[in-house]
């Protein structure tokens, strides 16, 4: 069995008790590390969202994440494309081969000038974290979107109850199929819902924009429109 305990959930005394229990059970425990069961129970496959993403987020994303202003070396570890792309003769992650993966080579380099995270940063990787990354790569480096972006139920439709604020009373707009899986009538995109809520708040959603890569983007995307059929 593999389990992780975030630091913020355990006080110092709790960690001491956990160390004592783990020692009696013949287990190895470290703050922020995995807890590994005995040899009779096979380790579960490394899970990207559970085991790898938190490590990358804590130690790598500051320099290789979504912030254009802070990113260095012109590569990203927060996207699937950035992690697996061919970078002219090498890849950051080669599924099935940690030895050929530049990411693993960097985090295990003996030369401090080459090793990542750099010594100048406040981040570092434990041996257990490095082992998790190695296992993940050697197991094929299965990548998954963050759990908050993944829906395994009614992924193509949603239901929202709205009242007051200029919403017509006593109506139902839109329908799904009999399995509540797909929209059957009057589809409403989530950006349309956002535009409608903003309209009820007296905000013109078309004026809410942000600049990215030289272009102004609407928060409600290019297709977001107010659903006038439900407005008084």
N, C-alpha and C positions, 0 to 999 in steps of 0.2 A: 504494500500500500504506500502511496505517496501523498503527503499532505503538506500544506504550507500554512504558516501562521504569521500574518502581518505583524510587524513590530508594535504597531499602535494598540493592538488588542491585548498585549501581555505586559504586565509590569515587571520590574526587575525581580521581585520576589516570585512572581509566577514563573518567570524563566528559570529561576533556581530550582523550583519544584519540578518543572518539566525536565530539566537536566537530570535530577535525581531519579525520577520515574524512568526516563529513557535509559539511564545507565543501568538500572536494575533489569530493564527489559532487553539490554544488549543492543540498543539503538544508538544512532549517531544524530545529534541535534545541534543546529546552529541558527542564530538569528537570521531570518530571511532565507534560510536554506530549506531544502526538502527534508522530511523525516522518512527514512527508508526502513521498511520492514525487514524481518529476518530473511535468511537465505531460502527458507522453505516456500516463501510466497513471492512469485515472480513480480518484478516491477511493472507497473502499468506503462503503456506508451506515453511518451512526453506529449502533453497537450499544449498547443501554441498559446492559446488565450490564458490558460491557467499558469503555465510554467515559464514560457519564453517572453511573451509580451510585457509582463511586469518588469523583467530584467532589462529589456531593451528600453522601456520607457524611463526607468530610473537612471540608467547608466549611459545611454546612447543618444536618445532623442534630442538632448540639448544641442548637440552638434550635427546630428544626422536625422532630424525630424522635420516637422511641418513648418518651422519658422524660417522663412527665407533669409531674414537678416542675421540669424545665428548659425545657419548651416555652413559646414566646412567640407572641403574635399569634393563638393558637388555630387554627393550621393545621399540617398535617403534609406533609412531602415524602417520607416513607418508606413511604407506602401509595399504591396506585393511586387509591383513592377520594379521598384528601386532595389529590392532585395535580391531578385532573381535575374535581372537583366544582364545580358552579355555586355561587358564593359571593355571590349576590345582585347580579348585574349584571356580574360578572367571574369569570374562572377563572385559576388560577395557570398552567396550561398549556392553550393552545388548539391542538390538533393542526393542523398545517399553517400556523400563523400566529404567528411569534415576536413580531410587532409588537403583537398583541392579548393576548399572554401576560403576565400580571402578573409572573411569575418573571423573564422576560427584561427587562421594563421596570425591575425592581428592580436587577438585576445590571449594567445599563448606565446607570443614572441618573447624571447629571453632578453632581447635588446630593449631597454627602457625607452629609447628614442622611437621605437617602432610600435611598441605594445600599446594597445587600446583597452580601456580608456587611458588617456595620457596621464603621466604623473602629475602634471600641472592642474588637473581637474580634481574636484572633490569626490569623484566617483571611483569605485574599484569593484572588481568581480571576485567573488569567493571561488574556491576550487569546486565547490558543489554547483555553483551557477555555471561555471565553465563546462563542467561535466554534463549539465542539463542541455546546454547549447550543442555540445558535441553529439549527445544521444539524439537530440531532435534532428540534427542534420543527417546523421547516419541512418535514422529511421525513415528518411525520405523527405524531411523538412515539410511536413504537411502544414499548409498555411490556412488560416481562417480569419474572417473578419471579426472585429470586436463583437462580443455577444450582444451589445446594445443595438447593433445594426443587423442582427440576424433574428428573423421571426419564423418559427416553425408552425404557427397556427394562424390561419386567416391572413396569410401574407399579402393577399391581393385586395383586401378590403378592410374597412374599419367602420365603427359605429360611434357616433358622438351625440350626446344629448345637450341641446342648447336651449336657453330660455332667457327672456328679457333682452335688453340692449338692442332692441330693434329687430329681433327675430320673430317671424310670424308664429303665432301660437297654434297648437293643435294640428300640425302637419307632419308628415313623414316624407322625406325626400331621398330618393334612391332606393334600390333594392339589390339584394344578393341572390344567388341561386339557392337551391334548397339545402345545400351543404355549408352555406355561409363562407364559401371559398372564393368565389369570383363575383364581380359586379355584373348584375343583369340589366339594370336600368339606371339612367341618370348618374353616370360616374362622377365623382368629385375627387380631384387629386388633392393630396395633402397640402400642396401650395395654394390651391383654391380655398381650402379650409382656413389656412393661415391668413390669406388675404381678406376673407370674410370676417374673421375675428378682429383683425386690425381695423376694418371698416366700421365695425360696431363700436370700436373704441375711438372713432373719429380720426383715424390715421390713414393717410393715403399710402397704401403699400408700395405704389410705384416710385415713391420718393425715398424709400429705404434701400439704399445701395451701398456697396463696398467696392473698393478698388482692388483688383487682383490681376497681376501680370499685365498691367496697362489697360485693363478694361473694367468698366463699372458693371457689377452684377447686382441684380435685385435679390433681396432676401427671399422673396416669393418666386424666384426664378423667372425665366422669360415667359412662361405660360400661365403663371398664377393669376387667376381672375376672381373677383367677388362673385359669389353664388347669389345672384339677385332674386332667384326664385324663392329664397327663404327669408328675404328681407322685407320688412313691412313697407 
